[in-house]
């Protein structure tokens, strides 16, 4: 491949390339310098996307160890109220993801990033300064929490911009590596977020008021830092390529989008159903406080981070084999949570810890696999519309997951109060529902993903 073709495929649109080559400079010298500059700009942009993804993950996950306990103990509200908070965030994030393809038609990715990050910093301010019962009425606190989570959700479309930009701008042979890199940083944020929340609670003596406010201050700081990173390092100020063909003419990518979106929906719903109840179950079932939950959150986060760091090695077995491995190991993790025998007894700590590590690790691996495969399948002009569609399906799952999880847990507690039946009822129904829902898209992926076991150029 020539230097000029490589530049066209990696960072700048073709028209901009032609404009640069028409300034009368020596073509060979200009092209060599252009390649170096644009490769540097591409690497800088991927680095910026990765850091923003990491800070986004930290700013959400730092709330998880303390927020369920703040709602149930400090405000004396049922756990399904926390589920409604998470669902509010998820519904708004779904709207944010749905808006990204339309906004990218008239706005550059850089401009969208900066608007989203500035608004998300505001949500951290609301969360970090207005959670003191007695000073502010409890009803007003809940309103502030809902507004804060809604604003946070409406700005999480930043997570959709990165994959779309990579799909449209990055060369075909490096897309998987770029997506793997950005996901690794997300997983690093997911790994650091809950331990940070637990560490705040531990250092503050499990003071739920202060330890619930500190993540808001942290979120404000991280989003302002992210704003500055995008301003300085993400220099692509051009609109992304727009569709020039009817998507219905491309049969194979349509199947990829459909199957990938189904898997993203059910995978994310299962993941978030567990995430929304895990902290409360640790406290209720095993008497593990927010501060003492640090080892559980840290081990689960490290499992996800390890998957992201080694994904390029894992994918060598081929997408078809890897999706089967992910599904099988996810099923094993679910089975570890299933209560065998007396449903009124708590499951052991080692089963809960091992199940959490396997579930977080392999559900994350499947998420990266689906996103990377979709990015390979879609041509650059269709990335904005259909890559975001897959992300939107995941956000629908993120909306349904906490509602289902907190409902199942609360229902089980009401059926047999004073026992461990609530957690066991949740684990049992969660495992059956998750395995059953994931089986269909996996069954479609196994034969269909065979076409991606070797590199293809016909789809791009």
C-alpha positions in Angstrom: 0.0 0.0 0.0 1.4 3.5 -0.9 2.0 6.2 1.7 -0.9 8.3 0.3 -3.3 5.4 0.3 -2.4 4.6 3.9 -3.1 8.2 5.0 -6.4 8.1 3.2 -7.4 4.9 5.0 -6.3 6.0 8.4 -7.1 9.5 9.3 -8.0 12.2 6.8 -10.9 12.1 4.3 -9.8 11.8 0.7 -10.8 15.4 -0.2 -8.6 16.8 2.6 -5.7 14.6 1.3 -6.1 16.0 -2.2 -6.2 19.6 -0.9 -3.0 19.1 1.0 -1.1 17.6 -2.0 -2.0 20.6 -4.1 0.1 23.2 -2.4 3.1 22.8 -4.7 5.4 21.0 -2.4 7.5 18.0 -3.4 5.0 15.1 -3.4 7.3 12.5 -1.9 8.5 14.7 1.0 5.0 16.0 1.6 3.5 12.5 1.7 6.1 11.2 4.1 5.5 14.1 6.5 1.8 13.8 6.1 1.9 10.1 7.0 4.0 10.8 10.2 1.7 13.7 11.2 -1.5 11.8 10.6 -0.4 8.6 12.3 0.6 10.7 15.3 -2.8 12.5 15.2 -4.6 9.2 15.0 -2.7 7.7 17.9 -3.3 10.9 19.9 -7.0 10.7 19.2 -7.2 7.0 20.2 -5.3 7.9 23.4 -7.7 10.7 24.1 -10.8 8.4 23.5 -9.3 5.8 25.8 -8.7 8.2 28.7 -12.1 9.7 28.4 -13.6 6.2 28.4 -11.6 5.3 31.5 -12.7 8.5 33.3 -16.3 8.0 32.3 -16.2 4.4 33.7 -14.7 5.7 37.0 -17.2 8.5 37.4 -20.1 6.0 37.2 -18.7 3.0 39.0 -17.4 4.9 42.0 -21.0 5.3 43.0 -21.8 1.6 43.1 -20.4 0.5 46.6 -22.1 3.3 48.5 -25.2 4.5 46.6 -27.4 1.4 47.2 -26.6 1.6 51.0 -27.2 5.4 51.0 -30.6 4.9 49.5 -31.7 2.0 51.7 -30.1 2.9 55.0 -29.6 6.7 55.1 -32.9 7.6 53.3 -34.7 4.4 54.5 -36.1 3.6 51.0 -36.5 0.1 49.4 -33.8 -1.2 47.2 -36.0 -0.9 44.1 -35.7 2.8 44.5 -32.0 2.4 43.7 -33.1 0.3 40.7 -35.2 3.2 39.5 -32.2 5.5 39.9 -30.0 3.2 37.8 -32.9 2.8 35.3 -33.2 6.6 35.0 -29.6 6.8 34.2 -30.0 4.0 31.7 -33.1 5.4 29.9 -31.3 8.7 29.5 -28.1 7.0 28.3 -30.3 5.1 25.8 -31.6 8.5 24.5 -28.1 9.8 24.3 -26.8 6.8 22.3 -29.8 7.1 20.0 -29.1 10.8 19.3 -25.4 10.3 18.4 -26.0 9.1 14.8 -28.1 12.1 14.1 -25.9 14.6 15.9 -22.8 13.3 14.0 -24.5 14.3 10.7 -24.1 18.0 11.6 -21.5 18.1 14.4 -18.0 16.9 14.6 -17.0 14.2 17.1 -14.7 16.6 18.8 -17.6 19.2 19.4 -19.9 16.5 20.7 -17.3 15.2 23.1 -16.8 18.7 24.6 -20.5 19.4 25.0 -21.2 16.1 26.6 -18.3 16.3 29.0 -19.1 19.9 30.1 -22.7 18.8 30.9 -21.6 15.7 32.7 -19.4 17.8 35.0 -22.6 19.5 36.1 -24.1 16.2 37.1 -21.2 15.6 39.4 -21.7 19.0 41.0 -25.4 18.1 41.8 -24.4 14.8 43.3 -21.4 16.1 45.3 -23.0 19.0 47.1 -26.7 18.2 47.9 -26.9 14.8 49.7 -27.1 15.9 53.3 -30.3 14.6 55.1 -31.6 17.1 57.7 -30.2 20.0 55.8 -32.0 19.3 52.6 -35.4 17.5 52.7 -35.4 13.9 51.8 -37.8 14.4 48.9 -35.6 17.0 47.5 -32.5 14.8 47.8 -34.2 12.1 45.7 -35.2 14.7 43.1 -31.6 15.9 43.0 -30.4 12.3 42.6 -32.8 11.6 39.8 -31.7 14.9 38.0 -28.1 14.1 38.5 -28.4 10.5 37.2 -30.5 11.8 34.2 -27.9 14.4 33.2 -25.1 11.9 33.6 -27.0 9.4 31.4 -27.8 12.0 28.7 -24.1 12.7 28.3 -22.8 9.1 28.2 -23.1 9.1 24.5 -19.4 9.8 24.6 -19.0 6.0 24.7 -20.7 5.7 21.3 -18.6 8.4 19.6 -15.3 6.5 20.0 -16.2 3.3 18.3 -17.9 5.2 15.5 -14.9 7.4 14.9 -12.5 4.4 15.0 -14.7 2.5 12.5 -14.8 5.5 10.1 -11.2 6.8 10.4 -8.9 3.9 11.4 -7.4 1.5 8.9 -9.0 -1.9 8.6 -6.1 -3.9 9.8 -5.8 -1.9 13.0 -9.4 -1.5 14.0 -9.6 -4.4 16.3 -6.4 -3.3 18.1 -7.8 0.3 18.5 -11.1 -0.9 19.8 -9.4 -3.4 22.1 -7.3 -0.5 23.5 -10.2 1.8 24.1 -12.1 -1.1 25.8 -9.1 -1.9 28.0 -9.2 1.7 29.3 -12.9 1.4 30.0 -12.2 -1.8 31.9 -9.4 -0.1 33.8 -12.0 2.5 34.8 -14.5 -0.2 35.8 -11.7 -1.8 37.8 -10.7 1.4 39.6 -14.2 2.9 40.2 -15.8 0.5 42.8 -12.5 0.1 44.8 -12.3 3.9 44.9 -15.8 4.1 46.2 -15.1 1.4 48.8 -11.8 3.1 49.7 -13.7 6.4 50.3 -16.2 4.6 52.5 -13.4 2.8 54.4 -11.3 6.0 54.9 -14.4 7.9 56.1 -15.4 5.3 58.6 -18.3 4.1 56.5 -20.0 7.5 56.8 -22.6 7.1 54.1 -23.3 10.8 53.6 -19.7 11.8 52.9 -18.7 8.6 51.1 -21.7 9.1 48.8 -20.9 12.7 48.1 -17.2 12.2 47.3 -17.8 10.3 44.0 -19.8 13.4 42.8 -16.7 15.6 43.4 -14.5 13.0 41.7 -16.9 12.9 38.7 -16.8 16.7 38.3 -13.0 16.7 38.4 -12.5 13.8 36.0 -15.0 15.2 33.4 -13.2 18.6 33.5 -9.9 16.8 32.9 -11.5 14.8 30.1 -12.8 18.0 28.5 -9.2 19.4 28.4 -7.8 16.1 27.0 -10.3 16.2 24.1 -9.6 19.9 23.5 -5.8 19.3 23.3 -5.4 15.8 21.9 -8.4 15.1 19.7 -7.6 17.3 16.7 -9.9 15.7 14.0 -12.3 18.6 13.4 -14.0 17.2 10.2 -17.4 15.6 9.9 -17.5 11.8 9.6 -18.3 10.2 6.2 -22.0 10.1 5.5 -23.9 7.1 4.0 -24.0 6.9 0.2 -25.9 3.6 -0.2 -29.0 1.8 1.0 -28.0 -0.4 3.9 -30.5 -3.1 2.7 -28.2 -3.8 -0.2 -25.5 -5.1 2.1 -26.9 -8.4 3.4 -24.0 -9.6 5.6 -23.5 -6.4 7.7 -27.3 -6.3 8.3 -27.1 -9.8 9.9 -24.1 -8.7 11.9 -25.9 -5.7 13.2 -29.0 -7.7 14.1 -27.2 -10.5 15.9 -24.7 -8.3 17.6 -27.4 -6.0 18.9 -29.4 -8.9 20.3 -26.4 -10.2 22.1 -25.5 -6.7 23.4 -29.0 -6.2 24.7 -29.2 -9.5 26.7 -25.6 -9.4 27.7 -25.8 -5.9 29.2 -29.2 -6.6 30.8 -27.7 -9.6 32.6 -24.6 -7.7 33.6 -26.3 -4.6 35.0 -29.0 -6.7 36.8 -26.2 -8.2 38.8 -24.2 -5.0 39.1 -27.3 -3.1 40.6 -27.9 -5.7 43.3 -24.4 -7.0 44.1 -23.4 -4.3 46.7 -26.7 -4.7 48.6 -26.6 -8.5 48.5 -23.0 -8.5 49.9 -24.3 -6.4 52.8 -27.5 -8.3 53.5 -26.3 -11.8 52.9 -22.7 -11.7 54.0 -22.7 -8.6 56.3 -20.0 -7.0 54.0 -20.1 -3.2 54.3 -19.3 -0.8 51.5 -15.7 -0.4 52.7 -15.2 -4.1 53.4 -16.5 -4.9 49.9 -13.2 -3.6 48.3 -11.7 -7.1 47.6 -14.9 -8.3 45.8 -15.0 -5.2 43.6 -11.3 -5.2 43.0 -11.2 -8.9 42.0 -14.1 -8.5 39.6 -12.6 -5.4 38.1 -9.2 -7.1 37.6 -10.9 -9.9 35.8 -12.4 -7.5 33.3 -9.1 -5.6 33.0 -7.2 -8.8 32.3 -9.7 -9.7 29.5 -9.2 -6.3 27.9 -5.4 -6.4 28.1 -5.2 -9.9 26.5 -8.1 -9.6 24.1 -5.8 -9.5 21.0 -4.4 -12.9 22.1 -7.9 -14.3 22.8 -9.2 -13.4 19.4 -6.5 -15.4 17.7 -8.8 -18.5 18.1 -11.4 -16.8 15.9 -14.6 -15.0 16.8 -16.7 -18.1 16.3 -14.8 -20.1 18.9 -14.3 -17.2 21.3 -18.1 -16.4 21.4 -18.7 -20.1 22.4 -16.0 -19.9 25.1 -17.5 -16.7 26.5 -21.0 -18.1 26.5 -19.9 -21.4 28.2 -17.9 -19.7 30.9 -20.7 -17.2 31.5 -23.1 -20.1 32.0 -20.7 -21.6 34.5 -20.5 -18.4 36.4 -24.3 -18.2 36.6 -24.5 -21.8 37.8 -22.1 -20.9 40.7 -24.8 -18.5 42.0 -27.7 -21.0 41.7 -28.7 -22.2 45.2 -28.8 -26.0 45.4 -30.8 -27.4 48.3 -32.2 -25.1 50.9 -33.2 -21.8 49.3 -33.3 -20.1 52.7 -29.6 -20.5 53.3 -26.9 -18.0 52.0 -24.4 -19.2 49.4 -20.8 -19.2 50.4 -18.4 -16.3 49.9 -16.1 -18.3 47.6 -19.0 -19.2 45.3 -20.2 -15.6 45.2 -16.6 -14.2 44.6 -15.7 -16.8 42.0 -19.0 -16.4 40.2 -18.6 -12.6 40.1 -15.1 -12.9 38.7 -16.1 -15.2 35.9 -19.3 -13.3 35.1 -17.6 -9.9 34.9 -14.7 -11.3 32.9 -16.4 -13.3 30.2 -19.4 -11.0 29.7 -16.9 -8.2 29.1 -14.9 -10.3 26.7 -18.1 -11.0 24.7 -18.9 -7.3 24.7 -15.5 -6.4 23.2 -15.8 -9.2 20.6 -19.2 -8.1 19.4 -18.1 -4.4 19.1 -14.9 -5.3 17.3 -16.6 -7.7 14.8 -19.3 -5.1 14.0 -16.6 -2.5 13.4 -14.9 -4.8 10.9 -18.1 -5.6 9.1 -19.4 -2.1 8.5 -18.0 0.3 5.8 -16.9 3.7 7.1 -19.9 5.5 5.7 -22.3 3.3 7.8 -20.4 3.4 11.1 -22.2 6.4 12.4 -25.7 4.9 11.9 -25.3 1.2 12.7 -22.4 1.0 15.1 -24.4 3.3 17.3 -27.5 1.1 16.9 -25.5 -1.7 18.6 -24.5 0.6 21.4 -28.2 1.6 21.7 -29.2 -2.0 22.1 -26.8 -2.3 25.0 -28.3 0.7 26.7 -31.8 -0.8 26.4 -30.3 -3.8 28.2 -28.8 -1.4 30.8 -32.3 0.0 31.3 -34.0 -3.3 31.8 -31.3 -4.9 33.9 -31.5 -2.9 37.1 -35.3 -2.9 37.0 -35.4 -6.7 36.8 -32.6 -7.3 39.3 -34.0 -5.1 42.1 -37.5 -6.3 41.4 -36.5 -10.0 41.7 -34.5 -9.3 44.9 -37.3 -7.3 46.5 -39.9 -9.9 45.5 -37.9 -12.8 47.0 -37.5 -10.8 50.3 -41.2 -10.2 50.5 -42.0 -13.9 49.8 -39.9 -15.1 52.7 -38.8 -12.3 55.0 -36.0 -12.8 57.5 -34.3 -15.5 55.3 -31.8 -15.5 52.5 -34.5 -16.4 50.0 -34.5 -12.9 48.4 -30.9 -13.3 47.1 -31.4 -16.9 46.1 -34.6 -16.1 44.3 -32.7 -13.3 42.4 -29.8 -15.6 41.6 -32.0 -18.4 40.4 -34.3 -16.3 38.1 -31.3 -14.3 36.9 -29.3 -17.3 35.8 -32.3 -18.9 34.0 -33.3 -15.7 32.3 -29.8 -14.7 31.3 -28.8 -18.1 29.9 -32.1 -18.5 28.0 -31.9 -15.0 26.4 -28.3 -15.3 25.4 -28.7 -18.7 23.8 -30.5 -17.4 20.7 -28.0 -14.8 19.5 -25.1 -17.2 20.4 -26.7 -19.9 18.3 -26.9 -17.4 15.4 -23.3 -16.2 15.9 -21.6 -19.6 15.9 -22.2 -20.4 12.2 -22.3 -16.8 11.0 -19.1 -15.6 12.8 -17.3 -18.3 10.8 -16.9 -15.7 8.0 -14.7 -13.6 10.3 -12.3 -16.4 11.2 -10.2 -15.1 8.3 -9.8 -11.4 7.3 -12.3 -10.1 4.7 -12.1 -7.0 2.5 -15.4 -7.4 0.7 -17.4 -5.8 3.6 -15.5 -2.5 3.7 
